[in-house]
Amino acid sequence: MDAKHSLVRNWLMKARRDVLSARRLARGKEPYYDTAIYHCQQAAEKAIKGWLVYHDLSFEKTHDLRLLVMLAAEAEPKFVDWFDVAEQVSPYATAYRYPGEALEPDESEYQQAFKSASGLYDFVCTLLPPELSAASSTRK
């Protein structure tokens, strides 16, 4: 596997682990929705960045999923369908990370973010060769 494919695979592996971490953190007697929802944002971000790397599209250091989706849409118009998801999930990079008015999302907000982020991750995986996203589905 060449260096670029290895890097793309690593982006997707990290994204998948963020999805799985979000799921794990939201389960149990004491769910950590604030941390889980952050991992939802991270999963979506890393998946898109992996796709951009695969297509040799450079991007600035950003957590703004809207910008990343629009950049990706320049090469793959289907990404436009994910703009609303990007708009919904993007703020979770910081929304609950620091003390403020809202310390914790509720379960339904987390569930929606998880569904959106894992859906975007799975979408990105369908656009890439299977060897780069092997065993990558988050649907369980």
N, C-alpha and C positions, 0 to 999 in steps of 0.2 A: 504494500500500500504506500503510495507516495505521500509526501509531507502534507499536501493540501487535504487529501482524503483523510489522513490521520487527524488533522486539526478539525475538520468538519465532524468526524465521528466523535471527537472529544467534546465539541460543543453540544452535540446531541446527547451524549452520555451524561454530561452535567445537567442538561435540561431535563432529561428523564429522571435523574436523581432528585432534582428539585420538585418534580411532580410527585414522586414517591414520598419525599420528605413531607410535602404539604399534606398528603393523605395520612401519613403516620402521625404527624403533629396534631391533626384534627380529631383523632380517635382517642378513645379511652375515657376514663373518669374525669380527667382534667385536660380537656383539649386546649391547645394553644393556637387559637384562631389568628391572633396577630402575627405570629411567626409563620403559620401555615399560609396565610394569604400573601405574605411577602414572597414565599417560595413559588406561589402561583405566578406572580409577576416575573420572577427570575426565570422560571421554566419557559415562559413565552418569549422572553427577551433572548435567551440563549438559543432557542430553537430557530428564531428568525435570523440571528447572527450566524448560526451555522449554515443556513441556506444562503445567506449573502456571501459568506466565505466561499462556498462551493461555486458560486457564480462570479467570483472575482469582483464583487461589488464592495467597494470600501465604504466604511461608515465611521462616523465620529463616536467617541466615547459618550454614550447616552443610555439612559434608562427609559426614554420616551418611546414606547411601543408604536405610537402613532407615526412618528418619523421613520422608524424602521419598517413598518408595514408599507408606508408610501414609497420608500426606497425600493423595497422588494417588488411592489406592484409595477414599477417601471419595467421590470423584466418578466414578471408573471402577473398578469391582470387579475387572476383569481384572488390575490392577496387583498384587493379592495373589499372583498366580502368580509374580511376580518377587521376592518377599521373600527367598527363599533366595539368589538371585543378589545381591541388595543386601547381604545378610549376608556373603556370600563376598567381594565386591569392595570393600565399604566400607573395610576396614582399609588398603587400598593407598593411601589418601590420605596416609598417613604411614609405613607399615610399613618401607619401604626408602629413605625420603627422607633419613634421618639415620644417622650411625654407630651401630651397636648390635651385638647378637649376630648377626643375619642381615643381611648386606650386599646379597645378591642372591638373587632367587627363581631356581629352576631353570626350565628350558624348559617342562616340563609344567605348572608352576604358572602361568607366563605364558600358555601356550596356553589353559588353562581360563579364566583371567581375560579374555583377549581374546574368546573365544567368548561368554562370559557378557555382557560389556559391549557388544559389537557387537550381540548379540541383543536386549538391552534397548533400545539405541539404535534398531535397526530396528523393534522393537515400537512405540516411541513415535511414530516416523514414520508408521506405519500408522494411528495414531489422529488424525493431523492432516491438514488439507487438503493436497493434493499441492503446491500452490504454495508452501507454507511449508517443505516438505522436498524440493523438486525436486533431482534428482540426488543424493539423500542416501544411497542404499544403500551399505553397506560391504562387501557380499559380492562378492568378486572372487577 
